Amino acid sequence: MFRLEKLVYRAKVIGAHIASFGLKVITFNKLPAFAAASALIVKDGKVLLIERYDGNGHCFPGGFVDSNEQPDAAIIREVKEETGYDVVLGPVFAVRNNTDKPWRHLTSVVVTYEATIIGGTLTESGEGMPVWFPLSALPKDLLKETRKALNDYLAQATLSAD
């Protein structure tokens, strides 16, 4: 079953790349930024990341905000879809312009929330495998914006401990 989901996901990614490139051409490279949301979930010294099936590395759970959807609702939905977990959101941790390569034809503004798991069961999705990593042993293939956010989180944690 997951093999079919992986193929469908890859087809969607390819379609999104083609569509976004076409939109940039049609709009003379004036395509507006898209809204996206992600979740920084840390528990027992580990962070929850998604090992992406498209081969572009690891990132926070998250995705685009649907039409008529608020970013907080989007990330609760995305975390459930990508990890199987139910979460409650904490404060906004960061707001960044995403320039990572999987969406190089699109500009997105990503709202990253701190989140806490309140239920659910860890499950694989068609987009990737959720994996817990110790904060002291992060994967080398983190997406750029995920790495920046984690570096900020670790710096903030170090300052709080002092």
C-alpha positions in Angstrom: 0.0 0.0 0.0 2.7 2.5 0.9 4.5 1.8 -2.4 1.4 3.1 -4.3 1.2 6.1 -1.9 4.9 6.8 -2.6 4.3 6.7 -6.4 1.2 9.0 -6.0 3.3 11.4 -3.9 6.1 11.5 -6.4 3.6 12.2 -9.2 2.2 15.0 -7.2 5.6 16.5 -6.6 6.5 16.3 -10.2 3.2 17.9 -11.2 3.7 20.6 -8.6 7.1 21.4 -10.0 5.8 21.6 -13.6 2.8 23.7 -12.5 4.8 26.1 -10.4 7.3 26.6 -13.2 4.5 27.2 -15.6 2.9 29.7 -13.3 6.1 31.6 -13.0 6.4 31.8 -16.7 2.7 32.9 -17.1 3.0 35.5 -14.4 6.3 36.8 -15.6 8.1 35.5 -12.4 5.7 37.5 -10.2 4.1 34.5 -8.5 3.0 35.4 -5.0 4.3 33.5 -1.9 2.3 30.6 -0.7 1.5 30.0 3.0 2.9 26.9 4.7 3.2 25.6 8.2 5.5 23.2 10.1 5.8 21.8 13.5 8.8 21.7 15.8 8.1 18.7 18.1 10.7 17.9 20.7 10.2 15.2 23.3 12.8 13.6 25.7 15.7 15.3 23.9 14.6 14.1 20.4 13.0 15.9 17.5 10.4 14.5 15.2 11.4 14.8 11.5 10.1 13.4 8.2 12.5 11.4 6.0 11.1 12.5 2.7 10.4 9.9 0.0 11.4 12.3 -2.7 15.0 12.0 -1.6 15.3 15.6 -0.6 16.3 14.9 3.0 14.7 15.4 6.4 12.3 18.2 7.5 9.7 19.1 10.1 6.2 17.7 9.6 4.3 20.3 7.6 2.9 21.5 4.3 1.0 24.1 2.4 -2.0 25.9 4.0 -5.2 25.0 2.0 -7.5 27.6 0.7 -9.6 29.2 3.4 -7.5 27.4 6.1 -5.6 29.0 8.9 -1.9 28.1 9.5 -2.7 26.6 12.9 -5.4 24.3 11.5 -3.1 23.4 8.6 -0.3 22.2 10.8 -2.6 20.2 13.1 -3.9 18.5 9.9 -0.4 18.0 8.4 1.1 16.5 11.5 -1.8 14.0 11.7 -1.5 13.1 8.0 2.3 12.8 8.1 2.9 11.2 11.5 -0.4 9.9 12.9 0.0 12.1 16.0 -2.5 14.5 17.4 -0.9 17.7 18.6 -1.7 20.8 20.5 0.2 23.9 19.3 2.4 26.1 21.4 3.8 29.5 20.4 5.0 30.4 16.9 8.7 29.5 16.9 9.7 31.0 13.6 8.3 32.6 10.4 10.7 32.1 7.5 10.8 32.4 3.7 11.4 28.8 2.5 14.0 28.6 -0.2 14.7 24.8 0.0 15.2 23.0 -3.2 12.1 20.7 -3.3 10.0 23.8 -4.1 12.6 25.9 -5.9 10.1 27.3 -8.3 7.8 28.5 -5.4 8.3 31.0 -2.6 6.5 30.1 0.6 6.3 31.8 3.9 6.4 29.0 6.6 5.0 29.5 10.1 6.7 27.0 12.4 4.9 26.2 15.6 6.2 24.5 18.7 3.9 21.5 19.2 3.2 18.8 21.8 1.9 15.4 21.1 -1.4 14.6 22.9 -2.5 11.4 21.2 -2.3 9.2 18.1 0.1 6.5 17.0 3.3 7.0 14.9 2.5 6.0 11.3 4.2 6.3 8.0 2.6 8.5 5.3 2.8 8.7 1.5 5.1 11.7 1.9 7.7 10.1 4.1 8.7 8.2 7.2 8.5 10.1 10.6 11.6 9.5 12.6 12.8 10.7 16.0 16.4 12.0 16.1 18.4 12.9 19.2 19.0 16.7 19.2 22.7 15.8 19.5 22.7 13.6 16.4 20.7 15.3 13.7 20.8 13.9 10.1 23.2 15.5 7.7 20.6 15.9 5.0 18.3 18.3 6.9 16.6 20.8 4.6 18.2 24.2 4.9 15.2 26.0 6.6 14.8 23.0 9.0 18.5 23.2 10.0 18.2 27.0 10.6 15.2 26.5 12.8 16.8 23.7 14.8 20.0 25.7 15.2 17.9 28.6 16.6 16.1 26.2 18.9 19.3 24.7 20.2 20.8 28.2 20.7 17.7 29.3 22.6 17.8 26.1 24.7 21.4 26.7 25.6 20.7 30.3 26.6 17.8 29.2 28.8 20.0 26.6 30.5 22.6 29.3 31.4 
